[in-house]
Amino acid sequence: MGEQTTILYLITATNAGGTEKALWELVRRLDTSRFTAHVCSLKKPGIFAPRLASAVAGFHTLALPEAGGLRAAINFLPACVRLAGLVRRLRPAIIHSFLFRANICGRLAGRLLGVPIVISSLRVTEAGILPHLVDRMTAGMVDRYTAVSEAVRQEAISSAGIASEKIITIPNGIECPELSSTTGDPGVFKIALLGRFHRQKGHAVLLHALKLLAGQEPPVRACLFGEGPDEAALKQMAADLGIVDRVCFMGVFDNPVEAMAGMDAIVLPSLWEGMPNAVLEAMAAGKPVVASRIAGMDELVQAGVTGLLCAPGNAGELAAALLGLARDRQRARAMGEAGRRLAREKFSIDATVAATVGLYDELLRAKSERSSE
């Protein structure tokens, strides 16, 4: 394995999101004396594209539109032709894909064009029967699956029928930079939700919880960081609920840990997840987390120690948890400190990268041994 190994990373989109951030953290830490990395986005370049492009030898796009439906279907075949041309030109030793549509494209292109190693990364607990059925039908095209959490791994085994020895768990990792000593407003409990404006992240649940907290002391105010298809609808919901004075839409922020500095807690009322980067970033920032009690989340948030877990979709329970921390700042700070210790001990980005590179080495050795027989 003295020669450089070319890796083609496929990802569905490059908008602001946890998977995009995880891929960037990986590729910018690869040993360039050993690996030549290329990234290809199925969809048109998003806000994260320049950051990914700066970290790899080449950035490519298949230019599929953001919208689904007929338009996406019409453009899919030409996109596949462009992907085939890219694979023939780069001749990667490894195709490593992220997210459902990229996973399927990576498997098909890899096997049809003779790419030695195909890896699919599972990032969320998929909703619906179709993704599991497609995974089951195409599992033979994949050399190894990685799962972002043990919950995602177990679902893939039970629902998609993936052999347990074929899928390993490699969690997200995080850096824990030195923190600045910022203090918030003691008269207001400020919370942040960092995530794509999509039903999955539970923004609507938070808005209804804020409505329930009207008139309570101390007041709770929320900063929502991100972008996405539901942004306009959520702004309208905040107006309809009469809480626009307690919600601020902040847009996309380059440094999430810095964005959290003035917050008292981070909230993530998701309806489903894999292993959300926002929670790891909250832990790195030393902030307590109030999140949904769903598969994957409980692998990050230790209830009563680093944060609080609430029933998904339950605005009343979420409101009660937030008010409890708002009225006990000492407990909130202790949870944040415990979360930061846990992030340092268990979720190091260096360990995540090492585990991924270790997987590459294992599969490359196995291919080399088989070809020499």
C-alpha positions in Angstrom: 0.0 0.0 0.0 2.9 2.3 -0.8 1.0 4.1 -3.6 -1.6 6.8 -3.0 -5.2 5.5 -2.7 -7.8 7.4 -4.5 -11.1 7.7 -2.7 -14.3 9.1 -4.2 -16.8 10.3 -1.6 -20.4 10.6 -2.7 -22.9 12.7 -0.8 -26.5 13.5 -1.6 -26.2 17.3 -1.0 -23.8 19.9 0.4 -26.2 22.1 2.3 -25.5 22.9 6.0 -26.0 19.7 7.9 -24.5 17.1 10.2 -23.4 14.7 7.5 -21.8 17.4 5.4 -19.9 18.6 8.5 -18.8 15.0 9.4 -17.5 14.5 5.8 -15.6 17.7 5.9 -14.0 16.8 9.3 -12.9 13.5 7.8 -11.5 14.6 4.5 -9.5 17.5 5.9 -7.7 15.2 8.3 -6.8 12.5 5.8 -3.1 11.9 5.3 -2.5 13.3 1.8 0.7 11.3 1.4 -1.5 8.2 1.5 -4.9 9.3 0.1 -6.2 11.4 -2.7 -9.7 12.4 -2.0 -12.5 13.6 -4.3 -16.0 14.6 -3.3 -19.1 14.4 -5.6 -22.4 15.8 -4.6 -25.5 14.4 -6.3 -27.3 17.8 -6.0 -26.2 21.3 -7.0 -23.5 22.8 -4.7 -24.8 24.0 -1.4 -23.4 26.3 1.3 -21.0 23.6 2.5 -19.5 23.0 -1.0 -16.7 25.6 -0.9 -15.5 24.2 2.5 -15.4 20.6 1.1 -13.8 21.7 -2.1 -10.9 23.4 -0.2 -10.1 20.1 1.6 -9.9 17.7 -1.3 -8.1 17.2 -4.7 -11.4 17.7 -6.6 -15.0 18.6 -6.0 -17.6 17.5 -8.5 -21.4 17.7 -8.8 -24.1 15.8 -10.7 -26.2 18.9 -10.6 -29.5 17.2 -9.6 -32.1 19.8 -8.5 -33.0 20.2 -4.8 -36.7 19.4 -5.6 -37.8 15.8 -5.9 -40.6 14.4 -8.1 -40.7 14.4 -11.9 -38.0 16.9 -12.4 -35.5 14.9 -10.3 -36.5 11.7 -12.1 -35.9 13.2 -15.5 -32.5 14.4 -14.5 -31.5 11.2 -12.7 -30.3 9.2 -15.8 -28.1 12.0 -17.2 -26.6 12.3 -13.7 -25.8 8.6 -13.6 -24.0 9.0 -16.9 -22.0 11.9 -15.5 -21.1 9.8 -12.4 -20.0 6.9 -14.6 -17.7 9.2 -16.5 -16.3 10.6 -13.3 -15.6 7.1 -11.9 -13.9 6.0 -15.2 -11.7 9.1 -15.1 -10.7 9.0 -11.4 -10.5 5.2 -11.2 -10.9 5.2 -7.4 -9.9 2.3 -5.2 -12.7 3.2 -2.8 -16.2 4.7 -3.2 -17.4 5.9 0.2 -21.0 7.2 0.1 -23.1 9.1 2.6 -27.0 9.3 2.8 -29.5 7.2 1.1 -29.5 8.4 -2.5 -25.8 8.7 -2.7 -25.5 5.2 -1.2 -27.6 3.7 -3.9 -25.7 5.6 -6.7 -22.3 4.6 -5.2 -23.2 0.9 -5.1 -24.5 0.8 -8.7 -21.6 2.8 -10.1 -19.0 0.9 -8.0 -20.1 -2.5 -9.0 -20.9 -1.8 -12.6 -17.5 -0.1 -13.2 -15.4 -2.4 -11.1 -14.4 -0.2 -8.2 -12.6 -2.5 -5.8 -14.2 -1.3 -2.5 -17.7 0.1 -1.9 -18.6 1.5 1.5 -22.0 2.9 2.4 -22.4 5.1 5.5 -25.8 5.0 7.3 -26.5 8.3 9.0 -30.1 8.2 10.3 -32.7 5.7 11.3 -34.6 5.6 8.0 -38.4 6.2 8.0 -40.5 4.0 5.8 -40.3 0.6 4.2 -38.7 1.5 0.9 -35.2 2.5 2.1 -34.9 -0.8 4.0 -36.2 -2.8 1.0 -33.7 -1.1 -1.3 -30.9 -1.7 1.2 -31.8 -5.3 1.4 -31.8 -5.7 -2.4 -28.5 -4.0 -2.9 -26.6 -5.2 0.1 -24.5 -7.6 -2.0 -23.0 -4.6 -3.8 -21.5 -3.2 -0.5 -18.2 -4.4 1.0 -18.9 -2.8 4.4 -21.5 -0.5 6.0 -20.7 2.0 8.7 -23.4 3.3 11.1 -23.2 6.6 12.9 -24.7 5.1 16.1 -25.4 1.7 17.5 -29.2 2.5 17.1 -28.7 3.0 13.4 -26.6 -0.2 13.2 -29.3 -2.3 15.0 -32.1 -0.9 12.8 -30.1 -1.8 9.7 -29.6 -5.4 10.9 -33.2 -5.9 12.0 -35.1 -3.9 9.3 -32.8 -4.1 6.3 -31.5 -7.5 6.9 -27.8 -6.5 6.8 -25.5 -9.1 8.2 -24.2 -8.0 11.6 -20.5 -8.7 10.6 -20.9 -6.4 7.6 -21.8 -3.2 9.5 -19.7 -1.4 12.1 -20.4 1.6 14.2 -18.2 4.7 13.8 -19.7 7.6 15.7 -19.2 11.2 14.9 -16.4 13.0 16.6 -15.8 16.5 17.8 -13.0 18.9 18.8 -13.2 20.6 22.2 -11.5 24.0 21.7 -10.7 26.2 24.6 -13.8 28.2 25.7 -14.1 31.9 26.2 -15.6 33.1 29.5 -18.9 34.5 28.3 -21.8 35.2 30.5 -25.4 35.5 29.4 -28.2 37.6 30.6 -29.2 36.3 34.1 -32.7 37.5 33.6 -33.3 35.5 30.4 -32.7 31.8 29.7 -31.4 31.7 26.1 -31.6 28.4 24.2 -30.5 27.5 20.7 -31.6 24.9 18.1 -29.0 24.2 15.4 -30.4 22.1 12.6 -31.9 22.1 9.1 -35.4 23.6 9.0 -37.1 20.3 8.3 -39.9 18.4 10.1 -37.3 15.9 11.4 -35.6 18.4 13.7 -38.8 19.2 15.6 -38.8 23.0 15.3 -42.6 23.1 15.5 -42.5 21.2 18.8 -40.1 23.9 20.2 -42.3 26.7 19.0 -45.4 25.2 20.7 -43.3 24.7 23.9 -42.3 28.4 23.9 -46.0 29.3 23.6 -46.7 27.2 26.7 -43.9 29.1 28.5 -45.5 32.5 27.9 -45.7 34.4 31.2 -43.3 32.1 33.1 -40.2 33.4 34.9 -37.5 33.6 33.9 -38.5 34.1 30.2 -37.1 31.6 27.7 -35.9 32.9 24.3 -34.8 30.8 21.4 -32.2 31.3 18.6 -32.7 29.0 15.6 -29.6 28.5 13.5 -29.9 26.9 10.1 -31.6 26.9 6.7 -34.1 24.6 5.0 -37.4 24.1 3.2 -39.6 24.8 6.3 -38.1 28.1 7.2 -41.0 30.3 5.9 -43.6 28.0 7.4 -41.9 28.1 10.8 -41.7 31.9 10.8 -45.4 32.0 10.0 -46.1 29.6 12.8 -44.1 31.8 15.3 -46.3 34.7 14.2 -49.5 32.7 14.5 -48.5 31.6 18.0 -47.7 35.1 19.1 -44.1 34.4 20.1 -42.1 36.3 17.5 -40.6 38.3 20.4 -39.1 35.1 21.8 -37.8 33.5 18.6 -34.9 34.7 16.4 -34.0 33.1 13.1 -30.2 33.4 12.9 -29.3 31.9 9.5 -26.3 29.7 9.0 -23.3 30.1 11.4 -19.8 29.0 10.4 -18.7 28.1 13.9 -21.5 26.4 15.9 -19.4 26.1 19.1 -18.9 29.9 19.0 -22.6 30.4 18.2 -23.4 28.6 21.4 -21.2 30.6 23.6 -23.9 33.0 24.8 -26.5 30.3 25.2 -27.7 28.7 28.4 -28.8 25.4 26.8 -29.1 23.7 23.5 -32.4 22.0 22.5 -33.0 19.4 19.8 -36.6 18.0 19.8 -36.0 15.8 16.8 -38.5 13.2 15.7 -35.8 10.8 14.4 -32.0 11.0 14.2 -28.8 9.0 13.8 -26.2 10.8 15.9 -26.8 14.6 15.6 -23.7 16.7 15.3 -25.5 19.6 17.1 -25.5 17.6 20.3 -21.8 16.9 20.1 -21.2 20.5 19.4 -23.2 21.5 22.4 -21.2 19.1 24.5 -18.0 20.6 23.2 -19.3 24.1 24.0 -20.1 22.9 27.6 -23.8 23.4 27.3 -26.6 21.2 28.7 -28.8 19.5 26.1 -32.6 19.1 26.1 -33.5 16.6 23.4 -35.9 14.0 22.4 -35.8 10.5 23.9 -35.2 8.7 20.6 -32.9 6.0 19.3 -29.4 7.4 18.9 -29.9 10.5 21.0 -29.6 8.5 24.2 -26.1 7.4 23.1 -25.0 11.0 23.5 -27.2 12.6 26.2 -27.0 11.0 29.6 -30.3 11.9 31.1 -30.0 13.9 34.3 -26.2 14.1 33.9 -25.4 15.9 30.7 -28.9 17.0 29.8 -32.6 16.0 29.8 -34.6 13.8 27.5 -38.3 14.3 26.6 -40.9 12.3 24.7 -40.6 13.2 21.0 -43.4 15.5 19.8 -44.4 16.4 23.4 -44.4 20.2 23.7 -45.6 20.2 27.3 -42.8 17.9 28.5 -40.2 20.0 26.5 -41.5 23.2 28.1 -41.3 21.7 31.6 -37.7 20.6 31.0 -36.6 24.0 29.7 -38.3 25.8 32.6 -36.7 23.5 35.1 -33.2 24.3 33.8 -34.0 28.0 33.5 -34.9 28.0 37.2 -31.8 26.0 38.3 -28.8 27.6 36.5 -26.4 25.8 38.7 -27.7 22.4 37.6 -27.6 23.5 33.9 -24.0 24.5 34.2 -23.0 21.3 35.9 -24.7 19.3 33.1 -22.8 21.3 30.5 -19.5 20.6 32.2 -20.3 16.9 32.4 -21.1 16.9 28.7 -17.8 18.5 27.8 -15.9 15.9 29.8 -17.9 13.1 28.0 -17.1 14.6 24.5 -13.4 14.7 25.3 -13.3 11.1 26.6 -15.7 9.3 24.2 -16.2 11.3 21.0 -12.8 12.5 19.9 -12.6 13.4 16.2 -9.2 11.9 16.0 -10.6 8.5 17.1 -13.4 8.8 14.4 -10.9 9.5 11.6 -8.6 6.7 12.9 -11.4 4.2 12.9 -12.4 5.2 9.3 -8.8 5.0 8.0 -8.5 1.6 9.8 -11.5 0.3 7.9 -9.9 1.5 4.6 -6.7 -0.3 5.5 -8.5 -3.5 6.4 -10.5 -3.6 3.2 -7.5 -2.7 1.0 -5.4 -5.5 2.6 -8.2 -8.0 2.1 -8.5 -7.1 -1.6 -4.8 -7.3 -2.0 -4.6 -10.7 -0.5 -7.4 -12.0 -2.6 -5.9 -10.7 -5.8 -2.5 -12.3 -5.0 -4.0 -15.8 -4.5 
